[in-house]
Amino acid sequence: MTFILMIIIGGIMGWLASMVMGRDASMGILWNIIVGVVGAILGGWIGSLIGVGGGWGDFSISGLIMMFVGAVVLLAIANLIQRRRIR
């Protein structure tokens, strides 16, 4: 059951992050899930560094916020890498 929740919540967080970063049109559902899951791991790590709860083990508001922040940071890094390839 945890795996299914991870995919659903990861997909939602990845989709919301892609909308905020303006990449929603270029990403499909698979990439939204991947960005959401990896972003949640990144957000949990960032949360542990600054002392805020986050990640998969913490299904709270602060955990969801850190998952979203991680997905946005991941998309920002992807945007920087993609811009450098174009030039």
C-alpha positions as CSV (number, residue, x, y, z in Angstrom):
1,M,0.0,0.0,0.0
2,T,2.9,2.4,0.7
3,F,4.2,1.9,-2.8
4,I,0.9,2.9,-4.3
5,L,0.6,6.0,-2.0
6,M,4.2,6.9,-3.0
7,I,3.3,6.8,-6.7
8,I,0.0,8.8,-6.2
9,I,1.5,11.4,-3.9
10,G,4.7,11.6,-6.0
11,G,2.6,12.1,-9.2
12,I,0.6,14.9,-7.5
13,M,3.7,16.7,-6.1
14,G,5.5,16.4,-9.5
15,W,2.4,17.7,-11.3
16,L,2.1,20.7,-9.0
17,A,5.8,21.4,-9.2
18,S,5.7,21.3,-13.0
19,M,2.8,23.7,-13.0
20,V,4.6,26.1,-10.8
21,M,7.8,25.9,-12.8
22,G,6.0,26.3,-16.2
23,R,7.0,22.8,-17.5
24,D,3.6,21.2,-17.3
25,A,3.1,21.1,-21.1
26,S,6.4,19.4,-21.7
27,M,6.0,16.6,-19.1
28,G,3.9,13.5,-19.1
29,I,2.4,11.6,-16.2
30,L,5.5,9.3,-16.0
31,W,7.9,12.3,-15.6
32,N,5.6,13.9,-13.1
33,I,5.7,10.7,-11.0
34,I,9.5,10.4,-11.3
35,V,10.0,14.1,-10.4
36,G,7.6,13.8,-7.5
37,V,9.2,10.7,-6.1
38,V,12.8,11.9,-6.5
39,G,11.7,15.4,-5.3
40,A,10.2,13.9,-2.2
41,I,13.4,12.2,-1.4
42,L,15.3,15.4,-2.0
43,G,12.8,17.4,0.0
44,G,13.1,14.9,2.9
45,W,16.9,15.3,2.8
46,I,16.6,19.1,2.8
47,G,14.0,19.0,5.6
48,S,16.4,16.9,7.7
49,L,19.2,19.4,7.1
50,I,17.1,22.4,8.3
51,G,15.3,20.5,11.0
52,V,11.9,20.3,9.5
53,G,10.0,17.0,9.1
54,G,9.7,15.7,5.7
55,G,9.9,12.7,3.4
56,W,7.9,9.5,3.0
57,G,7.8,8.6,6.6
58,D,6.2,11.9,7.6
59,F,2.7,12.3,6.1
60,S,2.0,15.7,7.6
61,I,1.6,19.1,6.2
62,S,5.3,19.9,6.7
63,G,6.2,16.6,5.0
64,L,4.0,17.4,2.0
65,I,5.4,20.9,1.8
66,M,9.0,19.5,1.8
67,M,8.1,17.0,-0.9
68,F,6.7,19.8,-3.0
69,V,9.8,22.0,-2.3
70,G,12.1,19.1,-3.3
71,A,10.2,18.6,-6.6
72,V,10.5,22.3,-7.4
73,V,14.2,22.3,-6.6
74,L,14.7,19.3,-8.8
75,L,12.8,21.0,-11.7
76,A,14.9,24.2,-11.2
77,I,18.1,22.1,-11.5
78,A,16.7,20.4,-14.6
79,N,15.9,23.8,-16.1
80,L,19.4,25.0,-15.5
81,I,20.9,21.9,-17.1
82,Q,18.6,22.2,-20.1
83,R,19.4,25.8,-20.7
84,R,23.1,25.1,-20.7
85,R,22.6,22.3,-23.3
86,I,20.8,24.7,-25.7
87,R,23.6,27.3,-25.7
